[in-house]
Amino acid sequence: MVKQNTNSKKGFTIIEVVLVLAIAGLIFLMVFIALPALQRSQRDTQRRDDMARFLSQLNQYQANNGGTVPGDAVANWNVAESGTDKSFITNYMKAGGDKFEDPSTGNTYKLKQAVQACTKGADCPNGAASETEMGIIYIVKNAKCEGEKPVYIEGSRKLAVLMKLEGAGVYCGNN
């Protein structure tokens, strides 16, 4: 007669459990590191899309107004003039219920115009590079973009439009 072993136990060893937990921990760690970078990238893509729409609407404004830009005062870009609602933001960017909001704050983009226009032989203002707050579009007159930096170009109707990106750098576009 053969005696059967009744002490055999079924289950995982402690090493197998620790190994599975370590692998699961590494996967979670990678997800939590990659997820914020992915979200930043998506918000920056939305900002670039918003800037492209802004430049398109700026070209539309110029076509409708004899090639002029909204005006020297930032108020002409952001808010109503003389009690009527003639602002660029309202009539062009938010027309038909469209939104023009920064994806990280949910606030309407703010427009900031350089105090001085770009001049020949001088460095152009690049306020977007020094901005710490997201959602600000910086407008430089007499300028065009070369990479992330505005440079002088002849013509008061030429604008470089810049925005600081959350990931890194500055997005610069021309009208």
Secondary structure, DSSP 8 states (H G I E B T S, - for coil): ----------S--HHHHHHHHHHHHHHHHHHHHHHHHHHHHHHHHHHHHHHHHHHHHHHHHHHHTTT--S-SSTHHHHS-BTTB---HIIIIISGGG---B-TTT-SB-EEEE-SS---TTS----HHHH--SSSEEEEEETEEEETTEEEE-S-TT-EEEEEE-SSSSEEEEE-
